[in-house]
């Protein structure tokens, strides 16, 4: 019989994105497909304000945005337990708290001594979906970048990594340019608990990140379809992340549709004043008004840079001395009609 599992994702959710929500769907589908686990619920736990990350929005706003994003979700809930603590909580303690309280709830008879308000994060119908007297495992749902952070010196304690992977387990959603299997192979500690690490390949690439969302909002760019619509409305209502009250891009002069990136380069169309053109077998220069009866006469006239324009039926190359030479076609024909611009 498949083991009952609850997926828990923790982090800043600053703001929550569609990719955060997709991770739960991707993880559940894969674990059900391999037949070893039954996913009976999901939990999102935003980090405490004391975590102190740059640009971290207030916990009250982040919590409200997650609640809005989950209004139509029937199996994932948000937990505000960490936000009620005096400080931020290590991931190990977060997993243990939720796992212990879920199992205590399932083992209690008739919900005696159960504080419903304290357990408002509990996935709905969890008792109906979990076989009696079977322990539930809370696994950490994360991206491959979090897995690689285990190798950052001083960021994680080895005891915490061992408890997280050994006692709970990981469900890792792959991302581009990151090879979680290679990282696991290079880590003796992770290799030891490899059976508890489930790698889920995301074949439909979606590289949405909260960092990119915040950048777009600061620039008044649209984030529709990247985060839930209700979250978009909330952000603009409260002017979060440096956004404006409008949900749409304000056109800038010269850019009628989008806000330009700082790396954009403007490309000017050819000006009629700078073109060379041929009309009735005569070569003209629009800027100087110069008229030459033949293409060959232009060769003798111009010693400077030559600009080519549309419709020019000549080939101009520098010779050994650096002078521009016009190479006529072997068989010259007259133009039956003007090739004027």
C-alpha positions in Angstrom: 0.0 0.0 0.0 1.4 3.5 -0.9 2.8 5.4 2.0 0.8 8.6 2.9 2.8 11.8 2.3 2.3 15.5 2.8 4.4 17.8 0.6 5.7 21.0 2.4 7.3 23.9 0.6 9.0 26.6 2.6 10.6 29.9 1.7 10.0 33.6 1.2 7.2 33.5 -1.4 8.0 37.1 -2.1 5.6 37.0 -3.9 4.1 33.6 -4.5 4.2 32.7 -8.2 2.5 30.2 -10.5 5.7 28.1 -10.5 5.5 27.7 -6.7 2.0 26.3 -7.1 3.0 24.1 -10.1 5.6 22.4 -8.0 2.9 20.8 -6.0 1.1 19.5 -9.0 4.3 18.2 -10.6 5.4 16.5 -7.4 2.1 14.8 -6.8 1.7 13.5 -10.3 5.2 12.0 -10.3 4.9 10.3 -6.8 1.5 8.9 -7.7 2.9 7.6 -11.1 5.7 5.6 -9.4 3.2 4.1 -7.1 5.2 4.3 -3.8 3.4 7.2 -2.2 -0.1 8.7 -1.9 -0.1 12.5 -1.6 -2.8 13.4 0.9 -2.1 17.1 1.2 0.3 20.0 0.6 1.5 22.9 2.8 3.1 26.2 2.0 5.0 27.8 4.9 6.3 31.4 4.4 9.4 32.4 6.2 9.4 34.8 9.3 10.2 38.5 8.8 13.3 38.0 11.0 14.9 36.0 8.2 16.0 39.4 7.0 16.4 38.8 3.3 16.7 41.9 1.1 13.5 43.2 -0.4 11.5 40.8 1.8 7.9 42.1 2.0 6.0 42.1 5.3 4.8 38.6 6.4 1.2 39.8 6.6 1.3 40.7 2.9 3.0 37.5 1.8 0.6 35.4 3.8 -2.4 37.2 2.3 -1.1 36.7 -1.2 -0.6 33.0 -0.6 -4.2 32.7 0.8 -5.5 34.4 -2.3 -3.6 32.1 -4.6 -5.0 29.0 -2.8 -8.6 30.0 -2.7 -9.5 27.5 -5.5 -7.1 24.8 -4.4 -8.7 21.8 -2.7 -5.5 20.1 -1.3 -2.8 22.7 -0.6 -3.1 24.9 2.5 -0.9 27.7 3.9 0.6 27.4 7.4 1.3 30.6 9.4 2.9 28.7 12.3 6.4 30.0 11.6 5.1 33.6 11.3 3.7 33.4 14.8 7.1 32.4 16.3 9.5 35.0 17.8 12.1 34.2 15.1 12.6 32.3 11.9 12.6 28.5 12.2 15.1 26.1 10.7 13.7 23.8 8.0 14.3 20.8 10.1 12.1 22.1 12.9 9.5 23.2 10.4 9.2 19.7 9.0 9.1 18.0 12.4 6.5 20.4 13.8 4.0 19.7 11.0 4.7 16.0 10.8 4.3 15.6 14.6 1.0 17.5 14.7 -0.5 15.7 11.7 0.2 12.3 13.2 -1.0 13.4 16.7 -4.3 14.6 15.0 -4.7 11.3 13.2 -4.1 9.2 16.3 -6.4 11.3 18.5 -9.9 9.8 19.1 -12.8 12.0 18.1 -10.5 15.0 17.8 -10.2 15.3 21.6 -7.9 18.1 22.7 -7.4 19.4 19.2 -7.0 23.1 18.8 -8.7 23.8 15.5 -7.4 27.3 15.3 -3.8 26.1 15.8 -4.3 23.5 13.1 -5.9 25.7 10.5 -3.1 24.8 8.1 -4.1 21.1 8.2 -5.1 19.9 4.7 -8.8 19.2 4.5 -10.2 15.7 4.8 -6.7 14.4 5.8 -8.3 11.9 8.2 -10.5 10.4 5.5 -7.6 10.1 3.0 -5.1 8.6 5.5 -5.5 4.9 6.6 -6.0 4.5 10.4 -2.9 4.0 12.4 -0.6 4.8 9.6 2.1 7.4 10.1 2.3 10.4 7.7 5.6 11.6 6.4 6.1 15.3 5.6 8.5 15.6 2.7 10.3 18.8 1.7 9.2 19.9 -1.8 11.9 22.1 -3.3 13.7 23.2 -6.5 17.1 21.9 -7.5 18.7 25.2 -6.4 17.8 24.5 -2.8 19.3 21.0 -3.0 22.6 22.6 -4.3 22.5 25.1 -1.4 23.3 22.1 0.8 26.8 22.4 -0.5 27.2 26.1 0.5 29.7 26.3 3.3 28.2 27.4 6.6 24.6 27.6 5.3 23.3 24.2 6.5 24.4 22.2 9.5 25.2 18.6 8.6 22.9 17.4 11.4 20.0 19.3 9.9 20.7 18.0 6.4 20.8 14.4 7.7 17.5 14.9 9.6 15.8 16.5 6.7 16.8 13.9 4.1 17.0 10.9 6.4 13.8 11.4 8.5 11.6 13.2 6.0 13.0 13.1 2.4 13.1 15.4 -0.5 11.0 15.9 -3.6 13.2 17.9 -6.0 11.8 19.6 -9.1 14.5 20.0 -11.7 15.5 23.4 -13.2 17.5 24.2 -16.3 21.3 24.3 -16.0 21.2 22.3 -12.7 22.0 18.6 -12.5 20.7 17.3 -9.1 21.9 13.7 -9.7 25.5 14.9 -10.2 25.3 17.0 -7.1 24.0 14.1 -5.1 26.8 11.9 -6.4 29.4 14.4 -5.3 28.0 14.5 -1.8 28.7 11.5 0.5 26.0 12.6 2.9 23.3 12.9 0.2 24.4 9.6 -1.5 23.9 7.9 1.9 20.2 8.8 1.8 19.7 8.7 -2.0 16.6 6.4 -1.6 14.8 9.3 0.2 15.5 11.8 -2.6 13.0 11.9 -5.4 14.1 13.8 -8.5 11.2 15.0 -10.6 12.0 16.2 -14.1 9.9 19.2 -15.2 9.6 18.7 -19.0 7.5 21.9 -19.5 10.2 24.4 -18.6 8.9 27.3 -16.5 11.7 29.6 -15.2 9.5 32.0 -13.3 11.2 33.4 -10.2 10.1 35.9 -7.5 13.2 37.9 -8.2 12.2 38.5 -11.8 8.6 39.2 -10.8 9.8 42.0 -8.4 12.0 43.4 -11.1 9.1 43.6 -13.6 6.9 45.2 -11.0 9.5 47.9 -10.3 9.5 48.7 -14.0 5.7 48.8 -14.2 5.8 45.8 -16.6 2.9 43.3 -16.8 3.2 40.1 -14.6 -0.1 38.7 -15.8 0.0 34.9 -16.3 3.1 34.7 -14.2 1.4 35.0 -10.8 -2.3 34.5 -10.0 -4.6 37.4 -11.0 -5.8 37.9 -7.5 -2.2 38.3 -6.3 -1.6 40.8 -9.1 -4.6 42.9 -7.9 -3.4 42.7 -4.3 0.1 43.8 -5.2 -1.1 46.9 -7.1 -3.7 47.7 -4.5 -1.1 47.9 -1.8 1.7 49.2 -4.1 4.0 46.4 -3.1 7.5 45.9 -4.6 7.7 49.4 -6.0 4.7 48.8 -8.3 2.2 51.4 -9.4 -1.5 51.3 -8.9 -2.1 50.5 -12.6 -1.9 46.8 -13.7 -0.7 47.8 -17.2 2.4 49.2 -18.7 2.4 52.9 -19.2 3.7 53.7 -22.7 6.9 55.7 -22.9 7.8 58.0 -25.8 9.2 55.9 -28.6 8.0 52.7 -27.0 4.3 52.5 -27.5 3.8 48.9 -26.3 6.5 47.8 -23.8 8.9 49.2 -21.3 12.4 48.9 -22.7 15.1 46.9 -21.1 18.3 48.9 -20.2 20.2 46.7 -22.7 17.9 47.5 -25.6 19.6 49.2 -28.6 17.7 51.5 -30.8 18.0 50.8 -34.5 17.1 53.7 -36.9 15.6 53.1 -40.2 17.6 54.2 -43.3 17.0 57.9 -43.9 16.1 59.0 -47.4 18.7 61.7 -47.0 21.5 59.2 -46.7 20.6 56.9 -49.6 22.3 56.3 -52.9 19.8 55.4 -55.6 19.6 54.8 -59.3 16.9 56.3 -61.5 17.0 56.1 -65.3 20.6 54.7 -65.2 21.8 57.8 -63.2 23.3 57.5 -59.7 22.1 60.0 -57.2 23.1 61.0 -53.6 20.1 62.4 -51.8 22.1 64.3 -49.1 24.3 66.3 -51.5 22.0 66.4 -54.6 24.9 65.0 -56.6 23.9 63.6 -60.0 26.2 61.4 -62.1 25.4 60.4 -65.6 26.9 57.0 -65.2 28.0 54.7 -62.5 31.5 54.9 -63.8 31.6 58.6 -63.2 30.8 58.1 -59.5 34.0 56.0 -59.2 36.1 59.0 -60.2 34.1 61.5 -58.1 34.0 59.8 -54.6 37.1 59.0 -52.6 35.4 58.8 -49.2 33.2 56.2 -47.6 30.4 54.9 -49.9 27.0 54.0 -48.6 24.9 51.4 -50.3 21.2 51.7 -50.5 18.2 49.5 -51.7 18.0 49.0 -55.4 21.7 49.8 -56.1 22.8 47.5 -58.9 26.6 48.0 -58.5 29.4 46.5 -56.6 31.9 48.9 -54.9 35.2 47.6 -53.5 38.4 49.3 -52.3 41.5 48.7 -54.4 45.0 48.3 -53.0 45.5 52.0 -52.6 42.3 52.3 -50.5 40.2 54.1 -53.2 36.7 52.9 -53.8 36.2 51.1 -57.1 32.9 50.4 -58.8 32.8 47.0 -60.4 30.2 47.0 -63.2 28.4 43.9 -64.2 29.8 42.1 -67.3 26.7 42.7 -69.2 25.1 46.0 -68.5 21.4 46.5 -69.2 19.3 49.6 -68.9 16.6 49.7 -66.3 13.2 49.6 -68.0 11.6 51.5 -65.2 13.0 53.7 -62.4 14.2 52.0 -59.2 13.7 55.1 -57.2 13.0 54.9 -53.4 
